[in-house]
């Protein structure tokens, strides 16, 4: 079985079949392929609401000795950096740290781009998970482009009954949902940043 055959099951919302097939074929994949599968899942498919379900899959992939300290060909330069970018939550962060991911692993952004010098371009060449999370947090503000919806309802949300409703377009709803997700990720990233420090996370210059 190929890696894309497994992830295709996730795309088709056949998660339990994915876990079953993963369990049956995991021994066919070497370390690099298992690492690639972890990156693919975290980058494209993982959802925080399914932490318990994905944890079962991660347990199978990692096994007892998979190396989780590696650079990746991505804007997030290491696997743990990717975890903080796609899922800035303490439980999934704790999970991978307990499985062997080092908080102060120093990623090299030039691993897949030899044109990057010591000063780097957007990111510095060398950085820890804490460096990356701090950069991601401030990048949220630089990328902010939302505005307050034109439709305004006077009063506070707690003044209205659950059976009262308004009509908005699908586009308006999706815009509000996207904004809510943005704000949620912003708050979660800020909390995770402080949590990493509490866990002993350091900037690259302090390691």
QUIBEL-V316513 format. One record per residue. N is the residue number from 1. SS is DSSP state (a for helix, b for strand, c for the rest). PSI is psi in whole degrees, -180 to 180 (999 if undefined). OMEGA is omega in whole degrees, -180 to 180 (999 if undefined). Layout:
[[N:SS:PSI:OMEGA] [N:SS:PSI:OMEGA]]
This chain:
[[1:c:141:179] [2:c:159:-180] [3:a:-41:-178] [4:a:-25:176] [5:a:-35:179] [6:a:-50:-178] [7:a:-25:177] [8:a:-34:178] [9:a:-37:177] [10:a:-43:179] [11:a:-33:-179] [12:c:10:-179] [13:c:33:177] [14:c:61:-171] [15:a:-43:-178] [16:a:-33:174] [17:a:-37:177] [18:a:-47:-180] [19:a:-40:179] [20:a:-47:179] [21:a:-36:178] [22:a:-46:179] [23:a:-38:-177] [24:a:-28:-172] [25:a:4:-174] [26:a:-33:-179] [27:a:-9:178] [28:a:-13:-174] [29:c:137:177] [30:c:-178:-176] [31:a:-46:-178] [32:a:-39:180] [33:a:-37:177] [34:a:-41:177] [35:a:-42:178] [36:a:-39:180] [37:a:-42:177] [38:a:-46:180] [39:a:-45:-179] [40:a:-43:-179] [41:a:-48:-178] [42:a:-36:-176] [43:a:-33:-169] [44:a:-24:-168] [45:c:-28:-174] [46:c:139:175] [47:c:133:-175] [48:a:-33:-180] [49:a:-18:-180] [50:a:33:-178] [51:a:-48:-177] [52:a:-40:-179] [53:a:-44:-180] [54:a:-31:178] [55:a:-38:178] [56:a:-41:179] [57:a:-42:179] [58:a:-38:178] [59:a:-41:-180] [60:a:-45:-177] [61:a:-45:-176] [62:a:-39:-178] [63:c:-132:-177] [64:c:-10:-172] [65:c:18:-179] [66:c:131:178] [67:c:122:-180] [68:c:6:180] [69:c:88:-177] [70:c:150:177] [71:b:153:179] [72:c:159:180] [73:c:81:-171] [74:c:161:175] [75:c:-37:170] [76:c:113:-167] [77:c:-13:177] [78:b:167:-178] [79:a:-44:-179] [80:a:-34:174] [81:a:-41:179] [82:a:-41:178] [83:a:-45:-179] [84:a:-28:-180] [85:a:-47:-175] [86:a:-24:-179] [87:c:76:-177] [88:c:68:-177] [89:c:146:-174] [90:a:-38:-174] [91:a:-43:180] [92:a:-34:176] [93:a:-49:179] [94:a:-40:-178] [95:a:-50:-177] [96:a:-32:176] [97:a:-44:179] [98:a:-26:179] [99:c:-4:175] [100:c:-4:177] [101:c:126:-178] [102:c:125:-178] [103:c:-38:-175] [104:c:23:173] [105:c:131:-178] [106:c:113:179] [107:b:150:178] [108:b:108:-177] [109:c:-10:-179] [110:c:0:-176] [111:c:-41:-178] [112:c:6:178] [113:c:94:-175] [114:c:-7:179] [115:c:-12:-180] [116:c:128:178] [117:c:-173:-175] [118:c:-29:180] [119:c:-15:-180] [120:c:-174:179] [121:c:-88:174] [122:c:-48:176] [123:c:152:173] [124:c:161:-178] [125:c:-45:-179] [126:b:134:179] [127:b:155:176] [128:c:177:177] [129:a:-41:179] [130:a:-42:177] [131:a:-45:-176] [132:a:-42:-180] [133:a:-40:178] [134:a:-42:177] [135:a:-44:180] [136:a:-41:-179] [137:a:-48:-179] [138:a:-27:177] [139:a:-29:176] [140:a:-43:-178] [141:a:-38:180] [142:a:-32:-177] [143:a:-6:-175] [144:c:129:-179] [145:c:16:-178] [146:c:155:176] [147:c:161:178] [148:c:131:179] [149:c:146:-178] [150:c:-32:180] [151:c:125:-176] [152:c:130:176] [153:c:125:-179] [154:c:147:178] [155:c:177:180] [156:c:152:-176] [157:a:-31:-177] [158:a:-6:180] [159:a:-8:-174] [160:c:150:178] [161:c:158:-179] [162:c:-23:-177] [163:c:-3:176] [164:c:141:-176] [165:c:162:173] [166:c:166:179] [167:c:125:174] [168:c:161:-180] [169:c:162:178] [170:a:-39:179] [171:a:-43:179] [172:a:-41:180] [173:a:-46:-179] [174:a:-35:178] [175:a:-45:179] [176:a:-39:179] [177:a:-43:179] [178:a:-41:179] [179:a:-41:179] [180:a:-41:178] [181:a:-41:179] [182:a:-49:-179] [183:a:-38:178] [184:a:-44:179] [185:a:-37:179] [186:a:-49:-180] [187:a:-43:-180] [188:a:-39:179] [189:a:-39:178] [190:a:-44:179] [191:a:-40:-179] [192:a:-38:178] [193:a:-47:179] [194:a:-37:-179] [195:a:-41:180] [196:a:-40:177] [197:a:-44:179] [198:a:-29:-179] [199:c:1:179] [200:c:9:179] [201:c:140:-178] [202:c:159:172] [203:c:159:-176] [204:a:-40:-178] [205:a:-15:-179] [206:a:-4:-179] [207:c:999:999]]
